[in-house]
Amino acid sequence: MAKLNSSDMHLSAEACNANLMAVGDALYAIGGKWKLRIIVALKTGSKRFNELQRSIEGISAKALAAELKDLELNGFVHRRVFTGTPIVVSYELTEYSGTLGDVLDALSSWGAMHRETIRKSMRKNKTAAV
């Protein structure tokens, strides 16, 4: 597991500002409550709007529509419209979204580790309170 090391703590002002700008750009593109969840939900293949909404617990139609639009503008999602009766709209990941693979893997690993750390802490606090 990667940890912050002392050299990360003593960056020059220019390097720190560049780092802050890069993190800010990343958070602008994929930050928020839903964007990465939408990307993960689409990893199994294209989905129609309602399928996508059902697969992401708690997201409203309004939030999903807004997030899909942002993801499309940032090049992570492609919206396909199939004309006919009825008109079918589906969403799929772009090739560019594959660049998030390491980020998603790292977040998933860290999230699982964090959840376990919190569980252990809660069990430890429960035992100490008894």
LOKOL-539627 format. One record per residue: residue number from 1; residue in one letter; x, y, z of N, C-alpha, C, O in turn. Coordinates in steps of 0.001 Angstrom, whole numbers, plus 500000, padded with zeros to 6 digits. Example, Ala and Ser with C-alpha at 12.3 -4.5 7.8 and 13.67 -1.06 7.14 Angstrom:
REM LOKOL-539627
1 | A | 513190 | 494310 | 507800 | 512300 | 495500 | 507800 | 513200 | 496700 | 507800 | 514236 | 496681 | 508465
2 | S | 512850 | 497750 | 507080 | 513670 | 498940 | 507140 | 512900 | 500030 | 507870 | 513409 | 501138 | 508039
***
This chain:
REM LOKOL-539627
1 | M | 500841 | 498836 | 500000 | 500000 | 500000 | 500000 | 500893 | 501236 | 500000 | 501836 | 501319 | 500788
2 | A | 500603 | 502204 | 499117 | 501392 | 503430 | 499036 | 501023 | 504348 | 500194 | 499854 | 504502 | 500548
3 | K | 502038 | 504940 | 500759 | 501831 | 505885 | 501848 | 502499 | 507189 | 501479 | 503418 | 507225 | 500661
4 | L | 502025 | 508263 | 502091 | 502703 | 509533 | 501901 | 504059 | 509442 | 502565 | 504163 | 509005 | 503711
5 | N | 505086 | 509844 | 501865 | 506413 | 509829 | 502483 | 506867 | 511255 | 502755 | 506229 | 512215 | 502322
6 | S | 507970 | 511383 | 503472 | 508419 | 512706 | 503902 | 508745 | 513613 | 502722 | 508609 | 514831 | 502837
7 | S | 509171 | 513055 | 501589 | 509474 | 513910 | 500440 | 508195 | 514526 | 499875 | 508236 | 515611 | 499296
8 | D | 507050 | 513838 | 500038 | 505776 | 514405 | 499601 | 505373 | 515590 | 500478 | 504633 | 516470 | 500038
9 | M | 505854 | 515609 | 501706 | 505460 | 516636 | 502654 | 506261 | 517929 | 502475 | 505893 | 518955 | 503048
10 | H | 507339 | 517906 | 501698 | 508202 | 519065 | 501555 | 508366 | 519453 | 500093 | 509487 | 519593 | 499603
11 | L | 507264 | 519625 | 499408 | 507318 | 520036 | 498010 | 507600 | 521527 | 497919 | 507259 | 522292 | 498821
12 | S | 508224 | 521927 | 496824 | 508423 | 523361 | 496594 | 507045 | 523987 | 496378 | 506070 | 523283 | 496116
13 | A | 506976 | 525286 | 496487 | 505703 | 525986 | 496293 | 505156 | 525737 | 494888 | 503951 | 525559 | 494711
14 | E | 506040 | 525725 | 493892 | 505613 | 525498 | 492506 | 505082 | 524083 | 492328 | 504047 | 523871 | 491696
15 | A | 505804 | 523117 | 492894 | 505373 | 521721 | 492780 | 504063 | 521515 | 493527 | 503183 | 520793 | 493060
16 | C | 503936 | 522147 | 494681 | 502703 | 522037 | 495464 | 501531 | 522619 | 494674 | 500463 | 522009 | 494607
17 | N | 501727 | 523797 | 494075 | 500656 | 524420 | 493286 | 500287 | 523573 | 492075 | 499111 | 523448 | 491732
18 | A | 501296 | 522991 | 491428 | 501028 | 522120 | 490279 | 500254 | 520888 | 490725 | 499334 | 520441 | 490040
19 | N | 500633 | 520344 | 491873 | 499943 | 519175 | 492426 | 498500 | 519524 | 492766 | 497585 | 518766 | 492443
20 | L | 498294 | 520665 | 493413 | 496940 | 521109 | 493754 | 496093 | 521311 | 492510 | 494915 | 520954 | 492493
21 | M | 496684 | 521881 | 491471 | 495949 | 522117 | 490230 | 495567 | 520787 | 489566 | 494446 | 520627 | 489084
22 | A | 496506 | 519842 | 489548 | 496231 | 518541 | 488934 | 495127 | 517797 | 489692 | 494225 | 517224 | 489081
23 | V | 495206 | 517812 | 491020 | 494161 | 517156 | 491825 | 492823 | 517862 | 491615 | 491784 | 517211 | 491505
24 | G | 492852 | 519187 | 491560 | 491627 | 519944 | 491310 | 491006 | 519590 | 489968 | 489788 | 519445 | 489864
25 | D | 491837 | 519451 | 488939 | 491344 | 519071 | 487611 | 490720 | 517678 | 487640 | 489671 | 517440 | 487042
26 | A | 491385 | 516764 | 488346 | 490860 | 515399 | 488440 | 489521 | 515389 | 489176 | 488570 | 514741 | 488741
27 | L | 489456 | 516108 | 490287 | 488208 | 516144 | 491052 | 487094 | 516816 | 490268 | 485933 | 516425 | 490390
28 | Y | 487427 | 517818 | 489467 | 486419 | 518458 | 488634 | 485828 | 517450 | 487644 | 484618 | 517429 | 487421
29 | A | 486681 | 516623 | 487059 | 486243 | 515680 | 486030 | 485518 | 514468 | 486609 | 484540 | 514005 | 486022
30 | I | 485982 | 513937 | 487762 | 485409 | 512681 | 488263 | 484938 | 512758 | 489700 | 484523 | 511748 | 490268
31 | G | 484996 | 513949 | 490305 | 484612 | 514079 | 491706 | 483112 | 514063 | 491895 | 482339 | 514057 | 490937
32 | G | 482728 | 514058 | 493139 | 481312 | 514061 | 493479 | 480851 | 512690 | 493903 | 481610 | 511720 | 493893
33 | K | 479615 | 512635 | 494268 | 479042 | 511421 | 494841 | 478779 | 510325 | 493803 | 478827 | 509141 | 494134
34 | W | 478503 | 510707 | 492551 | 477964 | 509733 | 491607 | 478843 | 509369 | 490427 | 478709 | 508264 | 489902
35 | K | 479729 | 510236 | 489987 | 480426 | 510008 | 488711 | 481183 | 508678 | 488660 | 481031 | 507916 | 487706
36 | L | 481979 | 508404 | 489662 | 482734 | 507143 | 489630 | 481814 | 505936 | 489757 | 482094 | 504882 | 489186
37 | R | 480728 | 506078 | 490494 | 479759 | 504974 | 490596 | 479121 | 504693 | 489244 | 478895 | 503535 | 488892
38 | I | 478831 | 505734 | 488491 | 478261 | 505557 | 487154 | 479269 | 504842 | 486261 | 478907 | 503921 | 485528
39 | I | 480514 | 505256 | 486319 | 481555 | 504619 | 485506 | 481692 | 503144 | 485879 | 481788 | 502289 | 484999
40 | V | 481701 | 502847 | 487159 | 481798 | 501451 | 487603 | 480586 | 500658 | 487106 | 480730 | 499524 | 486649
41 | A | 479405 | 501248 | 487195 | 478188 | 500556 | 486744 | 478218 | 500274 | 485243 | 477633 | 499294 | 484782
42 | L | 478894 | 501122 | 484488 | 478967 | 500927 | 483037 | 480120 | 500011 | 482617 | 480252 | 499690 | 481436
43 | K | 480948 | 499590 | 483565 | 482071 | 498712 | 483212 | 481600 | 497371 | 482653 | 482328 | 496722 | 481902
44 | T | 480390 | 496954 | 483014 | 479873 | 495670 | 482525 | 479290 | 495776 | 481121 | 478928 | 494762 | 480524
45 | G | 479194 | 496985 | 480591 | 478670 | 497173 | 479251 | 477657 | 498296 | 479200 | 477317 | 498895 | 480221
46 | S | 477178 | 498574 | 477998 | 476246 | 499690 | 477827 | 474941 | 499418 | 478564 | 474518 | 498275 | 478732
47 | K | 474320 | 500515 | 478997 | 473054 | 500411 | 479712 | 472151 | 501550 | 479280 | 472610 | 502638 | 478933
48 | R | 470859 | 501275 | 479310 | 469882 | 502327 | 479097 | 469737 | 503108 | 480396 | 470152 | 502645 | 481458
49 | F | 469150 | 504286 | 480303 | 469053 | 505197 | 481438 | 468428 | 504524 | 482658 | 468993 | 504578 | 483751
50 | N | 467270 | 503892 | 482482 | 466580 | 503273 | 483623 | 467360 | 502097 | 484208 | 467348 | 501884 | 485420
51 | E | 468036 | 501338 | 483353 | 468880 | 500246 | 483847 | 469998 | 500801 | 484721 | 470306 | 500264 | 485784
52 | L | 470584 | 501870 | 484254 | 471667 | 502517 | 484989 | 471162 | 503060 | 486325 | 471821 | 502901 | 487352
53 | Q | 469999 | 503696 | 486308 | 469444 | 504245 | 487547 | 469138 | 503130 | 488554 | 469371 | 503296 | 489751
54 | R | 468623 | 502008 | 488078 | 468342 | 500884 | 488987 | 469622 | 500278 | 489564 | 469616 | 499771 | 490685
55 | S | 470704 | 500329 | 488811 | 471942 | 499707 | 489281 | 472704 | 500569 | 490285 | 473605 | 500076 | 490963
56 | I | 472351 | 501851 | 490389 | 473030 | 502764 | 491317 | 472032 | 503196 | 492380 | 471220 | 504096 | 492164
57 | E | 472108 | 502546 | 493514 | 471147 | 502789 | 494587 | 471191 | 504238 | 495070 | 472252 | 504767 | 495400
58 | G | 470019 | 504863 | 495104 | 469891 | 506189 | 495683 | 470016 | 507359 | 494733 | 469774 | 508495 | 495141
59 | I | 470384 | 507132 | 493487 | 470546 | 508254 | 492561 | 469194 | 508618 | 491949 | 468432 | 507743 | 491537
60 | S | 468907 | 509914 | 491893 | 467663 | 510378 | 491286 | 467853 | 510497 | 489780 | 468978 | 510565 | 489286
61 | A | 466743 | 510522 | 489064 | 466809 | 510663 | 487610 | 467464 | 511992 | 487235 | 468240 | 512056 | 486281
62 | K | 467155 | 513041 | 487975 | 467719 | 514355 | 487695 | 469240 | 514353 | 487891 | 469981 | 514875 | 487058
63 | A | 469691 | 513765 | 488993 | 471133 | 513692 | 489261 | 471833 | 512832 | 488214 | 472905 | 513195 | 487728
64 | L | 471233 | 511696 | 487865 | 471837 | 510811 | 486864 | 471967 | 511522 | 485526 | 473010 | 511432 | 484879
65 | A | 470929 | 512225 | 485107 | 470974 | 512935 | 483829 | 472091 | 513985 | 483828 | 472834 | 514109 | 482854
66 | A | 472202 | 514734 | 484918 | 473237 | 515767 | 485005 | 474629 | 515152 | 485002 | 475526 | 515647 | 484319
67 | E | 474814 | 514083 | 485756 | 476139 | 513445 | 485833 | 476518 | 512805 | 484497 | 477677 | 512878 | 484089
68 | L | 475566 | 512185 | 483817 | 475847 | 511598 | 482505 | 476269 | 512676 | 481512 | 477170 | 512467 | 480699
69 | K | 475611 | 513824 | 481586 | 475965 | 514932 | 480696 | 477400 | 515390 | 480972 | 478171 | 515605 | 480037
70 | D | 477760 | 515541 | 482256 | 479131 | 515927 | 482619 | 480136 | 514880 | 482168 | 481187 | 515222 | 481627
71 | L | 479823 | 513608 | 482384 | 480735 | 512533 | 481984 | 480914 | 512495 | 480473 | 482000 | 512199 | 479975
72 | E | 479847 | 512794 | 479752 | 479936 | 512837 | 478294 | 480809 | 514016 | 477851 | 481643 | 513871 | 476958
73 | L | 480618 | 515175 | 478473 | 481415 | 516357 | 478134 | 482899 | 516147 | 478427 | 483750 | 516701 | 477732
74 | N | 483212 | 515354 | 479446 | 484603 | 515086 | 479807 | 485188 | 513873 | 479092 | 486333 | 513497 | 479345
75 | G | 484415 | 513262 | 478204 | 484927 | 512199 | 477357 | 484947 | 510804 | 477966 | 485620 | 509916 | 477443
76 | F | 484216 | 510595 | 479069 | 484211 | 509289 | 479717 | 483054 | 508397 | 479262 | 483152 | 507171 | 479312
77 | V | 481966 | 509014 | 478822 | 480753 | 508276 | 478458 | 480302 | 508712 | 477064 | 480390 | 509884 | 476697
78 | H | 479822 | 507741 | 476309 | 479256 | 508013 | 474990 | 477763 | 507708 | 475033 | 477350 | 506641 | 475487
79 | R | 476971 | 508641 | 474564 | 475509 | 508480 | 474519 | 475137 | 508063 | 473103 | 475486 | 508732 | 472131
80 | R | 474423 | 506944 | 473005 | 474013 | 506433 | 471690 | 472502 | 506483 | 471596 | 471793 | 506006 | 472482
81 | V | 472021 | 507062 | 470518 | 470583 | 507166 | 470274 | 470245 | 506279 | 469088 | 470793 | 506436 | 467996
82 | F | 469330 | 505343 | 469322 | 468866 | 504443 | 468269 | 467464 | 504890 | 467865 | 466502 | 504749 | 468620
83 | T | 467377 | 505432 | 466653 | 466072 | 505907 | 466184 | 465218 | 504722 | 465788 | 465726 | 503687 | 465358
84 | G | 463980 | 504878 | 465930 | 463021 | 503821 | 465654 | 461882 | 503971 | 466629 | 461765 | 504986 | 467317
85 | T | 461070 | 502991 | 466684 | 459946 | 503027 | 467616 | 460086 | 501868 | 468568 | 459995 | 500720 | 468133
86 | P | 460300 | 502105 | 469824 | 460543 | 503406 | 470459 | 462005 | 503824 | 470267 | 462861 | 503010 | 469920
87 | I | 462266 | 505110 | 470502 | 463642 | 505606 | 470463 | 464357 | 505061 | 471697 | 463845 | 505155 | 472812
88 | V | 465531 | 504497 | 471490 | 466293 | 503912 | 472590 | 467598 | 504696 | 472746 | 468316 | 504934 | 471775
89 | V | 467887 | 505090 | 473979 | 469131 | 505797 | 474292 | 469921 | 504918 | 475252 | 469395 | 504476 | 476273
90 | S | 471176 | 504668 | 474925 | 472023 | 503893 | 475830 | 473326 | 504643 | 476061 | 473714 | 505519 | 475288
91 | Y | 473981 | 504271 | 477137 | 475236 | 504908 | 477536 | 476297 | 503829 | 477649 | 476034 | 502724 | 478123
92 | E | 477507 | 504172 | 477204 | 478622 | 503237 | 477290 | 479895 | 504013 | 477570 | 479993 | 505207 | 477287
93 | L | 480856 | 503318 | 478126 | 482129 | 503947 | 478420 | 482926 | 504143 | 477141 | 482844 | 503341 | 476210
94 | T | 483687 | 505207 | 477111 | 484580 | 505452 | 475989 | 485921 | 504766 | 476259 | 486176 | 504298 | 477368
95 | E | 486751 | 504714 | 475255 | 488098 | 504161 | 475427 | 488871 | 504987 | 476459 | 489650 | 504443 | 477241
96 | Y | 488648 | 506302 | 476453 | 489334 | 507201 | 477382 | 489021 | 506867 | 478842 | 489868 | 507068 | 479713
97 | S | 487837 | 506370 | 479116 | 487479 | 506031 | 480501 | 488378 | 504919 | 481049 | 488512 | 504769 | 482263
98 | G | 488982 | 504154 | 480167 | 489917 | 503113 | 480592 | 491135 | 503666 | 481307 | 491810 | 502938 | 482034
99 | T | 491426 | 504952 | 481109 | 492559 | 505571 | 481799 | 492310 | 505687 | 483295 | 493233 | 505983 | 484054
100 | L | 491077 | 505457 | 483727 | 490746 | 505514 | 485155 | 490923 | 504163 | 485847 | 490651 | 504053 | 487042
101 | G | 491362 | 503156 | 485141 | 491485 | 501812 | 485704 | 492286 | 501758 | 486990 | 491823 | 501195 | 487982
102 | D | 493482 | 502333 | 486990 | 494326 | 502320 | 488195 | 493693 | 503121 | 489330 | 493782 | 502741 | 490497
103 | V | 493054 | 504228 | 488973 | 492387 | 505064 | 489983 | 491262 | 504275 | 490646 | 491145 | 504266 | 491871
104 | L | 490442 | 503619 | 489846 | 489320 | 502840 | 490381 | 489798 | 501665 | 491215 | 489224 | 501370 | 492263
105 | D | 490850 | 500992 | 490754 | 491405 | 499869 | 491522 | 491931 | 500351 | 492867 | 491684 | 499728 | 493899
106 | A | 492663 | 501473 | 492848 | 493220 | 502020 | 494090 | 492108 | 502459 | 495044 | 492182 | 502194 | 496244
107 | L | 491078 | 503127 | 494518 | 489967 | 503559 | 495368 | 489208 | 502371 | 495947 | 488798 | 502401 | 497107
108 | S | 489022 | 501340 | 495156 | 488325 | 500153 | 495629 | 489111 | 499473 | 496750 | 488543 | 499104 | 497778
109 | S | 490403 | 499311 | 496548 | 491251 | 498696 | 497578 | 491266 | 499533 | 498845 | 491131 | 499011 | 499952
110 | W | 491434 | 500844 | 498670 | 491481 | 501716 | 499836 | 490134 | 501722 | 500560 | 490092 | 501700 | 501790
111 | G | 489038 | 501751 | 499806 | 487701 | 501747 | 500411 | 487447 | 500493 | 501223 | 486883 | 500571 | 502314
112 | A | 487851 | 499340 | 500717 | 487688 | 498080 | 501450 | 488539 | 498086 | 502718 | 488083 | 497656 | 503778
113 | M | 489781 | 498576 | 502608 | 490655 | 498657 | 503769 | 490092 | 499625 | 504809 | 490121 | 499338 | 506006
114 | H | 489587 | 500753 | 504360 | 489031 | 501755 | 505268 | 487799 | 501216 | 505994 | 487646 | 501409 | 507201
115 | R | 486926 | 500543 | 505253 | 485724 | 499964 | 505863 | 486111 | 498975 | 506960 | 485512 | 498973 | 508036
116 | E | 487104 | 498141 | 506693 | 487557 | 497163 | 507689 | 488193 | 497859 | 508891 | 487987 | 497442 | 510031
117 | T | 488960 | 498908 | 508642 | 489572 | 499676 | 509735 | 488493 | 500269 | 510641 | 488606 | 500214 | 511866
118 | I | 487472 | 500822 | 510050 | 486370 | 501413 | 510829 | 485626 | 500330 | 511596 | 485286 | 500529 | 512762
119 | R | 485369 | 499195 | 510970 | 484688 | 498078 | 511662 | 485487 | 497634 | 512884 | 484929 | 497462 | 513968
120 | K | 486794 | 497450 | 512707 | 487644 | 497033 | 513827 | 487628 | 498074 | 514936 | 487560 | 497727 | 516115
121 | S | 487689 | 499326 | 514569 | 487671 | 500410 | 515544 | 486355 | 500420 | 516318 | 486347 | 500625 | 517532
122 | M | 485252 | 500199 | 515621 | 483942 | 500186 | 516279 | 483829 | 498995 | 517225 | 483307 | 499129 | 518332
123 | R | 484317 | 497825 | 516794 | 484300 | 496637 | 517658 | 485160 | 496868 | 518903 | 484773 | 496507 | 520015
124 | K | 486321 | 497468 | 518698 | 487243 | 497757 | 519791 | 486602 | 498739 | 520784 | 486709 | 498549 | 521995
125 | N | 485941 | 499775 | 520280 | 485277 | 500750 | 521142 | 484098 | 500137 | 521873 | 483842 | 500486 | 523025
126 | K | 483374 | 499230 | 521228 | 482256 | 498539 | 521881 | 482758 | 497685 | 523035 | 482181 | 497685 | 524123
127 | T | 483845 | 496956 | 522783 | 484428 | 496085 | 523808 | 484953 | 496912 | 524980 | 484789 | 496512 | 526133
128 | A | 485568 | 498037 | 524713 | 486107 | 498901 | 525757 | 484995 | 499534 | 526590 | 485185 | 499806 | 527776
129 | A | 483839 | 499769 | 525975 | 482717 | 500405 | 526675 | 482021 | 499432 | 527621 | 481366 | 499853 | 528575
130 | V | 482159 | 498154 | 527365 | 481477 | 497142 | 528173 | 482174 | 496884 | 529460 | 481723 | 496057 | 530252
***
